[in-house]
Amino acid sequence: MKFADRLQNVETSAIRELFKLLGKPGIISFAGGFPDPALFDATGIAQASAAVLANNPGPVLQYGATEGYGPLREGISRFMAGKGSTVAPDGLIVTTGSQQALDLIGKCMISPGDKIIVEAPTFLATIQCFRLYGAHIIGAPIDADGVDVDRLEQLIDEHHPKLVYLIPTFGNPSGAMLSLARRKRILEIAVRTQTLVVEDDPYGELYFDAAPPPSLLALSDTVPGSREVLAHCGSFSKILSPGLRVGWMIAPPELLTKAVMCKQFSDAHTSNLTQAICAQYLTMDRLNDALAVVRKTYAERACVMAQCLQRDLADAIAFNAPQGGMFFWARLTGVNGQCANAADFAKRAIDQLVAFVPGAPFYAHDPDLTTLRLSFATADVAKIEEGIGRLKLALG
């Protein structure tokens, strides 16, 4: 078959390929980017579902507006207000997960050869998505406080990118949290250069102790002109249920209009039924209590993982403990001649029945082969302790 030329720029997800190895009995996985299903508020979702289907179910089982189900758009508007962002219901569209929002941005904004700046490392699916549309992707380095804004500004001035994609809060895979000062400066740079900044925020509610700094969207009210060069992608996948496949995009009106048109071509609209369930759930005053349980559980698991890494791998690994989210980003030091290639280490780890993701796929170019991502979200404390112990054996 003669496939489209665009498919030459992408390949199957290395993470999805890794999952094929996870069927071995007894394996402990730190590889996935999934929330823990044991923490889903299944009772609340069931109650919301029953209420939706008991009260005039016809409209929610029917086709709907591409922009989204009205009561959910209103619910998201209130939810965002609680996070410090003023967003009218008609200032957002509902998407089939935030991944669709990123795809719509790619469809609307990227022509073959356009330059796009992302964090290095960044979300693998975004690299794949933007490459599918022919983007030339440039990586901006990060540290524990998020993207290096000095370097980002240099890259923007040098390359004049079509857009900049960032995960400012508990990034995937980095776990980094962009500082408040850097957030404000990014908005100022965006205004000065008239560069669209795409803020992806699926993890912002998963903080352990103090809440993170306000999102770029929330801060945009304090930086004149920044709202016109900012798009924000949100999701219920990590805080309610990924199976509902409900996300949203907030963007300038002209971008939203184009995104709605492109969404009409792909799925017509996100499932009315799951939108209605989310809308009903948001009225039930259960989300904050559910999130409190998730935050406490993830905080405990992250603490245990940090302790075990320090105890069992010691100087062989370096990392910054995350303040929220679902991931540790680590680097093999190669001390005392120990393994310093994460791909080789991953193979040894599989032999010890424990899995993680090597860091290379998260780079658009020039990957750091010593890096790796560990997720603490789905493994309980006992499995974390055992799994890190197995990594010690794999390291040799």
C-alpha positions as CSV (number, residue, x, y, z in Angstrom):
1,M,0.0,0.0,0.0
2,K,1.1,3.5,-0.7
3,F,0.6,5.3,2.6
4,A,0.6,9.0,3.2
5,D,4.1,10.6,3.3
6,R,3.4,12.0,6.7
7,L,3.6,8.5,8.2
8,Q,7.3,8.5,7.4
9,N,7.9,11.0,10.2
10,V,6.4,8.9,13.0
11,E,6.8,5.5,14.5
12,T,4.9,3.3,17.0
13,S,5.2,4.5,20.6
14,A,8.2,3.0,22.3
15,I,6.1,2.9,25.5
16,R,3.3,1.0,23.9
17,E,5.8,-1.5,22.6
18,L,7.2,-1.9,26.1
19,F,3.7,-2.8,27.4
20,K,3.9,-6.0,25.3
21,L,6.6,-7.2,27.7
22,L,4.5,-6.5,30.8
23,G,2.4,-9.7,30.5
24,K,4.9,-11.8,32.3
25,P,3.6,-13.2,35.6
26,G,4.8,-11.4,38.7
27,I,6.1,-8.3,36.9
28,I,6.1,-5.0,38.8
29,S,5.6,-2.1,36.5
30,F,6.7,1.5,37.0
31,A,6.3,2.0,33.3
32,G,2.8,3.2,32.7
33,G,1.4,6.7,32.9
34,F,-1.9,5.5,34.2
35,P,-3.7,6.6,37.3
36,D,-4.5,3.9,39.9
37,P,-7.9,2.4,39.1
38,A,-8.4,1.5,42.8
39,L,-8.6,5.3,43.5
40,F,-11.3,6.0,41.0
41,D,-14.5,7.2,42.6
42,A,-16.5,4.4,41.0
43,T,-19.4,4.9,43.4
44,G,-19.7,8.6,42.5
45,I,-19.4,7.9,38.8
46,A,-22.1,5.2,39.1
47,Q,-24.4,7.6,40.9
48,A,-23.8,10.3,38.3
49,S,-24.4,7.8,35.5
50,A,-27.7,6.6,37.0
51,A,-28.9,10.2,37.5
52,V,-28.1,11.0,33.9
53,L,-29.9,8.0,32.5
54,A,-32.9,8.4,34.8
55,N,-33.6,12.0,34.0
56,N,-34.6,12.5,30.3
57,P,-31.8,10.3,28.8
58,G,-32.8,11.0,25.2
59,P,-30.6,14.1,24.6
60,V,-27.5,12.6,26.1
61,L,-27.8,9.4,24.0
62,Q,-28.2,11.5,20.9
63,Y,-25.8,13.4,18.7
64,G,-24.7,16.7,20.2
65,A,-22.9,20.0,19.6
66,T,-19.3,19.7,18.4
67,E,-18.3,22.4,20.9
68,G,-19.5,20.3,23.8
69,Y,-22.4,19.5,26.1
70,G,-23.7,22.8,27.5
71,P,-23.9,21.8,31.2
72,L,-20.4,20.4,31.1
73,R,-18.9,23.5,29.5
74,E,-20.6,25.4,32.4
75,G,-19.2,22.9,34.9
76,I,-15.7,23.2,33.5
77,S,-16.0,27.0,33.6
78,R,-16.8,26.8,37.3
79,F,-14.0,24.2,37.8
80,M,-11.5,26.5,36.2
81,A,-12.7,29.5,38.3
82,G,-11.8,27.4,41.3
83,K,-8.3,27.3,40.0
84,G,-8.1,31.0,39.5
85,S,-9.0,31.2,35.8
86,T,-11.8,33.2,34.4
87,V,-13.2,31.3,31.4
88,A,-16.7,31.7,30.0
89,P,-18.5,28.4,28.9
90,D,-18.3,29.6,25.3
91,G,-14.5,30.2,25.7
92,L,-13.8,26.5,25.7
93,I,-14.6,23.3,23.8
94,V,-14.9,19.8,25.1
95,T,-12.5,17.3,23.5
96,T,-12.1,13.5,23.6
97,G,-9.4,13.6,26.1
98,S,-6.7,16.4,26.1
99,Q,-4.8,14.3,23.6
100,Q,-7.5,15.3,21.0
101,A,-7.0,19.0,22.0
102,L,-3.3,18.6,21.1
103,D,-4.2,16.9,17.8
104,L,-6.6,19.7,17.0
105,I,-3.9,22.3,17.7
106,G,-1.6,20.4,15.4
107,K,-4.2,20.3,12.6
108,C,-5.0,23.9,13.0
109,M,-1.5,25.4,13.5
110,I,1.2,23.2,12.0
111,S,2.2,23.1,8.3
112,P,5.1,20.9,7.1
113,G,8.4,22.4,8.1
114,D,7.0,24.7,10.8
115,K,9.2,25.0,13.8
116,I,7.8,23.9,17.2
117,I,9.6,24.2,20.6
118,V,8.9,21.7,23.3
119,E,10.6,20.8,26.6
120,A,13.5,18.3,26.4
121,P,12.2,15.9,27.6
122,T,8.4,16.1,27.0
123,F,5.3,14.0,26.5
124,L,6.0,11.4,23.9
125,A,2.6,11.5,22.3
126,T,3.0,15.2,21.6
127,I,6.2,14.7,19.8
128,Q,4.5,12.0,17.7
129,C,1.4,14.1,17.1
130,F,3.3,17.2,16.0
131,R,5.6,15.2,13.8
132,L,2.6,13.7,12.0
133,Y,1.8,17.2,10.8
134,G,5.3,17.8,9.6
135,A,6.7,19.9,12.4
136,H,10.4,20.5,12.9
137,I,10.6,20.0,16.7
138,I,13.2,21.9,18.8
139,G,13.9,20.9,22.4
140,A,14.4,23.5,25.2
141,P,16.3,22.1,28.2
142,I,14.7,21.8,31.7
143,D,15.8,21.5,35.3
144,A,14.0,20.9,38.6
145,D,12.2,24.2,38.2
146,G,10.9,23.5,34.7
147,V,12.0,24.8,31.3
148,D,15.1,27.0,31.2
149,V,13.5,30.3,30.3
150,D,16.7,32.0,29.3
151,R,17.4,29.3,26.7
152,L,13.7,29.1,25.7
153,E,13.8,32.9,24.9
154,Q,17.0,32.4,22.9
155,L,15.4,29.6,20.9
156,I,12.2,31.6,20.3
157,D,14.2,34.6,19.1
158,E,16.4,32.4,16.9
159,H,13.7,30.1,15.3
160,H,10.5,32.1,15.4
161,P,8.4,29.0,16.1
162,K,4.8,28.5,15.2
163,L,4.1,27.6,18.9
164,V,5.7,26.5,22.1
165,Y,4.4,23.5,24.0
166,L,4.9,23.2,27.8
167,I,3.7,21.1,30.7
168,P,4.5,23.6,33.5
169,T,3.1,21.6,36.4
170,F,4.5,18.1,37.3
171,G,5.5,17.4,33.7
172,N,5.4,14.1,32.0
173,P,8.1,12.7,32.1
174,S,10.1,15.2,34.1
175,G,7.8,15.6,37.2
176,A,9.2,19.2,37.2
177,M,7.2,22.2,38.4
178,L,7.8,25.5,36.7
179,S,8.4,28.3,39.2
180,L,6.1,31.3,39.5
181,A,8.8,33.7,38.2
182,R,9.4,31.6,35.2
183,R,5.7,31.3,34.4
184,K,5.3,35.1,34.4
185,R,8.4,35.5,32.2
186,I,7.1,33.0,29.7
187,L,3.9,34.9,29.3
188,E,5.9,38.2,28.8
189,I,8.1,36.5,26.2
190,A,5.0,35.2,24.4
191,V,3.5,38.7,24.2
192,R,6.8,40.3,23.1
193,T,7.3,37.7,20.3
194,Q,3.7,37.0,19.6
195,T,4.3,33.3,19.9
196,L,1.5,30.9,20.8
197,V,2.1,29.0,24.0
198,V,0.2,25.8,24.6
199,E,-0.1,24.9,28.2
200,D,-0.9,21.2,28.9
201,D,-2.2,20.7,32.5
202,P,-3.4,17.2,33.2
203,Y,-1.5,16.9,36.5
204,G,-2.0,20.2,38.2
205,E,-4.5,18.9,40.8
206,L,-2.2,16.1,41.8
207,Y,-0.1,18.1,44.3
208,F,1.2,16.5,47.5
209,D,1.4,19.4,50.0
210,A,1.1,23.1,48.9
211,A,-0.8,23.8,45.7
212,P,1.5,24.7,42.8
213,P,1.8,28.2,41.4
214,P,-1.2,29.4,39.3
215,S,-1.4,28.0,35.8
216,L,-0.3,30.2,32.9
217,L,-3.9,30.6,32.1
218,A,-4.7,31.9,35.6
219,L,-1.6,34.2,35.4
220,S,-2.6,35.6,32.0
221,D,-4.9,38.1,33.6
222,T,-1.8,39.7,35.1
223,V,0.2,40.0,31.9
224,P,-1.6,42.2,29.3
225,G,-2.0,40.6,25.9
226,S,-1.0,37.1,27.0
227,R,-4.4,35.6,26.8
228,E,-4.4,36.2,23.0
229,V,-1.3,34.0,22.6
230,L,-2.2,31.2,25.0
231,A,-4.0,27.9,24.6
232,H,-4.7,25.7,27.7
233,C,-5.5,22.0,27.6
234,G,-7.1,20.2,30.5
235,S,-8.4,16.7,31.3
236,F,-10.5,14.7,33.7
237,S,-8.4,11.6,32.9
238,K,-5.9,11.8,35.8
239,I,-8.4,13.2,38.4
240,L,-11.6,11.4,37.6
241,S,-11.3,8.6,35.0
242,P,-9.4,8.2,31.7
243,G,-12.1,5.9,30.4
244,L,-14.6,8.8,30.2
245,R,-12.3,10.4,27.6
246,V,-13.2,14.0,28.5
247,G,-10.9,16.9,28.2
248,W,-11.1,20.5,27.1
249,M,-9.3,23.3,25.3
250,I,-9.3,27.0,26.1
251,A,-7.9,29.2,23.4
252,P,-8.4,32.5,21.6
253,P,-11.7,32.6,19.7
254,E,-10.2,32.3,16.2
255,L,-8.3,29.1,17.2
256,L,-11.4,27.6,18.9
257,T,-13.4,28.2,15.7
258,K,-10.9,26.4,13.6
259,A,-10.6,23.6,16.1
260,V,-14.4,23.1,16.2
261,M,-14.3,22.8,12.4
262,C,-11.5,20.2,12.5
263,K,-13.2,18.2,15.3
264,Q,-16.4,18.0,13.1
265,F,-14.2,16.1,10.6
266,S,-12.9,13.6,13.1
267,D,-15.5,12.6,15.7
268,A,-18.4,15.1,15.3
269,H,-18.5,15.5,19.1
270,T,-17.2,13.9,22.3
271,S,-19.6,11.3,23.7
272,N,-22.7,13.1,25.1
273,L,-23.1,10.4,27.6
274,T,-19.7,10.7,29.2
275,Q,-19.9,14.5,29.0
276,A,-23.2,14.4,30.9
277,I,-21.8,12.0,33.5
278,C,-18.9,14.4,34.1
279,A,-21.3,17.3,34.3
280,Q,-23.4,15.5,36.8
281,Y,-20.4,14.4,38.9
282,L,-19.2,18.0,39.1
283,T,-22.5,19.0,40.7
284,M,-22.3,16.3,43.4
285,D,-19.5,17.9,45.5
286,R,-17.4,14.7,45.5
287,L,-14.4,15.6,43.5
288,N,-12.5,17.4,46.2
289,D,-12.8,14.5,48.6
290,A,-11.8,12.1,45.9
291,L,-8.8,14.2,45.0
292,A,-7.7,14.4,48.7
293,V,-7.5,10.6,48.7
294,V,-5.5,10.5,45.5
295,R,-3.1,13.2,46.7
296,K,-2.4,11.5,50.0
297,T,-1.9,8.1,48.3
298,Y,0.4,9.4,45.6
299,A,2.4,11.5,48.1
300,E,3.0,8.4,50.2
301,R,4.1,6.3,47.3
302,A,6.4,9.1,46.0
303,C,8.0,9.4,49.4
304,V,8.6,5.6,49.6
305,M,10.0,5.5,46.1
306,A,12.5,8.3,46.9
307,Q,13.6,6.6,50.1
308,C,14.0,3.2,48.3
309,L,15.9,4.8,45.4
310,Q,18.3,6.5,47.8
311,R,18.7,3.3,49.9
312,D,19.0,0.7,47.1
313,L,20.5,2.5,44.2
314,A,22.4,5.2,46.1
315,D,25.0,7.1,44.1
316,A,24.1,5.0,40.9
317,I,21.1,7.2,40.3
318,A,20.3,10.9,40.5
319,F,16.8,12.4,40.7
320,N,14.7,15.3,42.0
321,A,11.8,14.2,44.2
322,P,8.6,15.5,42.6
323,Q,6.1,17.7,44.5
324,G,3.1,16.2,42.7
325,G,2.0,14.3,39.6
326,M,2.9,10.7,38.9
327,F,6.5,10.5,37.8
328,F,10.2,10.4,38.9
329,W,12.7,11.5,36.3
330,A,16.1,10.0,37.0
331,R,19.5,9.7,35.5
332,L,22.0,6.8,35.8
333,T,25.4,8.2,36.9
334,G,27.5,5.2,35.9
335,V,29.4,5.4,39.2
336,N,31.9,2.6,39.8
337,G,31.4,1.4,36.3
338,Q,27.8,0.5,36.8
339,C,25.3,0.6,34.0
340,A,24.7,4.1,32.6
341,N,22.6,3.3,29.6
342,A,18.9,3.3,30.5
343,A,17.8,1.1,27.6
344,D,20.3,-1.6,28.7
345,F,19.2,-1.2,32.3
346,A,15.6,-1.6,31.2
347,K,16.4,-5.0,29.6
348,R,18.1,-6.2,32.8
349,A,15.2,-4.9,34.8
350,I,12.7,-6.9,32.8
351,D,14.8,-10.0,33.5
352,Q,14.3,-9.2,37.2
353,L,10.5,-8.7,36.6
354,V,10.4,-5.0,37.0
355,A,9.7,-2.4,34.3
356,F,10.3,1.3,33.7
357,V,10.6,3.5,30.6
358,P,14.0,4.6,29.3
359,G,14.1,8.3,28.8
360,A,15.3,8.5,25.1
361,P,11.8,8.5,23.5
362,F,10.8,11.6,25.4
363,Y,13.4,13.7,23.5
364,A,12.6,15.1,20.1
365,H,16.3,14.9,19.3
366,D,19.7,14.3,21.0
367,P,18.3,12.1,23.7
368,D,20.1,11.7,27.1
369,L,20.6,7.9,27.1
370,T,21.2,7.9,30.9
371,T,17.6,9.0,31.7
372,L,14.6,7.0,32.7
373,R,11.0,7.6,33.9
374,L,9.5,5.8,36.9
375,S,5.8,6.0,37.7
376,F,4.7,5.5,41.3
377,A,0.9,5.9,40.6
378,T,-0.2,2.3,40.2
379,A,2.1,0.4,42.5
380,D,1.3,0.2,46.2
381,V,4.0,0.8,48.8
382,A,4.9,-2.9,49.1
383,K,5.4,-3.2,45.4
384,I,7.4,-0.1,45.2
385,E,9.8,-1.4,47.9
386,E,10.1,-4.8,46.2
387,G,10.4,-3.3,42.7
388,I,13.2,-0.9,43.6
389,G,14.9,-3.8,45.3
390,R,14.7,-5.7,42.0
391,L,16.2,-2.7,40.2
392,K,19.2,-2.9,42.6
393,L,19.7,-6.5,41.5
394,A,19.3,-5.5,37.8
395,L,22.0,-2.8,38.3
396,G,24.4,-5.4,39.4
